[in-house]
Amino acid sequence: MIAVAIIGILLSIAIPSYKDYMIRGARSAAQTYLSDLAQRQELIFQDARAYSSSTSDFPTMPADITSRYQDPNICSNTSAPGVPATYSITLKPIVGGMMKNDGDLVVDSKGSRKRIGYDDW
């Protein structure tokens, strides 16, 4: 009986820690992918003097990210003369998935990287 209680206590500590570890690992993979997309945006800008808003210009998402995040939302602004070109790339967690409360990941042309959209409920 004591052994069962000890195992129960250990599991109550280990399972939440493992879940947090999995979430941090998945977030890290998504952040690496976003950094790669941002780097490719800058390469496209060097060649074309405009940012791309087409997902076909970028590599497909790796399977470990696809299972946790929706396809990236790539927005670019290059239409107005005299206005600096900008872009923003957002990865939103899949609704009801493991990352649902972790927030949206965003990178933009200014170099800012954010994790927004927490579920405050």
C-alpha positions as CSV (number, residue, x, y, z in Angstrom):
1,M,0.0,0.0,0.0
2,I,2.8,2.4,0.8
3,A,4.5,1.5,-2.5
4,V,1.3,2.4,-4.4
5,A,1.1,5.8,-2.5
6,I,4.8,6.5,-3.4
7,I,4.2,5.7,-7.0
8,G,1.1,7.9,-7.1
9,I,3.1,10.8,-5.6
10,L,5.9,10.3,-8.1
11,L,3.5,10.2,-11.0
12,S,1.7,13.3,-9.9
13,I,5.0,15.1,-10.1
14,A,6.4,13.5,-13.2
15,I,3.4,13.6,-15.6
16,P,2.9,17.5,-15.5
17,S,6.7,18.0,-15.8
18,Y,6.8,15.7,-18.9
19,K,3.8,17.5,-20.4
20,D,5.6,20.9,-19.9
21,Y,8.7,19.5,-21.4
22,M,6.8,18.3,-24.5
23,I,5.1,21.8,-24.9
24,R,8.5,23.6,-24.6
25,G,10.0,21.2,-27.2
26,A,7.2,21.7,-29.6
27,R,7.3,25.5,-29.2
28,S,11.1,25.4,-29.8
29,A,10.6,23.5,-33.0
30,A,8.0,26.0,-34.2
31,Q,10.2,29.0,-33.3
32,T,13.1,27.4,-35.3
33,Y,10.8,27.0,-38.3
34,L,9.6,30.6,-38.0
35,S,13.2,31.8,-37.8
36,D,13.9,29.8,-41.0
37,L,10.9,31.4,-42.7
38,A,12.0,34.9,-41.6
39,Q,15.5,34.3,-43.0
40,R,14.0,33.1,-46.3
41,Q,11.9,36.3,-46.4
42,E,15.0,38.4,-46.2
43,L,16.6,36.4,-49.0
44,I,13.6,36.9,-51.2
45,F,13.7,40.6,-50.4
46,Q,17.3,40.9,-51.4
47,D,16.6,39.3,-54.8
48,A,13.2,40.8,-55.6
49,R,13.1,44.0,-53.4
50,A,9.7,42.8,-52.1
51,Y,8.6,40.3,-49.5
52,S,6.6,37.3,-50.5
53,S,3.1,36.5,-49.1
54,S,2.8,33.1,-50.9
55,T,3.4,30.0,-48.9
56,S,4.7,28.3,-52.1
57,D,7.9,30.3,-51.8
58,F,8.7,28.6,-48.5
59,P,9.4,25.1,-47.4
60,T,6.6,23.0,-46.1
61,M,6.2,22.6,-42.4
62,P,7.8,19.6,-40.8
63,A,5.5,16.9,-39.6
64,D,6.2,17.5,-35.9
65,I,5.0,21.1,-36.3
66,T,2.1,20.3,-38.6
67,S,0.5,18.1,-36.0
68,R,0.5,21.0,-33.5
69,Y,0.2,24.3,-35.5
70,Q,-1.9,25.5,-38.4
71,D,-0.3,26.5,-41.7
72,P,1.7,29.8,-41.3
73,N,-0.1,33.0,-42.1
74,I,2.3,35.1,-44.1
75,C,1.3,38.8,-44.6
76,S,3.4,41.3,-46.5
77,N,3.0,44.9,-47.4
78,T,4.9,46.0,-50.5
79,S,2.3,47.9,-52.5
80,A,2.6,51.6,-51.5
81,P,5.6,53.6,-53.0
82,G,7.8,55.2,-50.4
83,V,6.5,53.0,-47.7
84,P,9.0,50.4,-46.3
85,A,8.1,46.9,-47.1
86,T,7.1,44.8,-44.1
87,Y,6.0,41.2,-43.4
88,S,4.6,39.3,-40.5
89,I,4.4,35.5,-40.1
90,T,2.1,33.9,-37.6
91,L,1.8,30.3,-36.4
92,K,-1.5,29.5,-34.6
93,P,-1.9,26.4,-32.5
94,I,-4.4,23.8,-33.6
95,V,-7.7,24.3,-31.7
96,G,-8.0,21.6,-29.1
97,G,-4.5,20.4,-29.6
98,M,-1.6,20.1,-27.1
99,M,-0.5,23.7,-27.8
100,K,-3.9,25.3,-27.5
101,N,-3.1,27.4,-24.4
102,D,0.4,28.3,-25.5
103,G,-0.4,31.3,-27.7
104,D,0.3,32.3,-31.3
105,L,3.9,32.7,-32.4
106,V,4.8,35.7,-34.5
107,V,7.9,37.0,-36.3
108,D,8.0,40.2,-38.4
109,S,10.3,42.3,-40.6
110,K,11.4,44.4,-37.6
111,G,13.0,41.3,-36.1
112,S,10.5,41.1,-33.2
113,R,9.5,37.6,-32.0
114,K,6.3,37.3,-29.9
115,R,4.2,34.7,-28.3
116,I,0.7,36.1,-28.0
117,G,-2.9,35.0,-27.8
118,Y,-3.0,33.2,-24.4
119,D,-6.3,31.6,-23.4
120,D,-7.3,33.6,-20.3
121,W,-10.4,31.6,-19.6
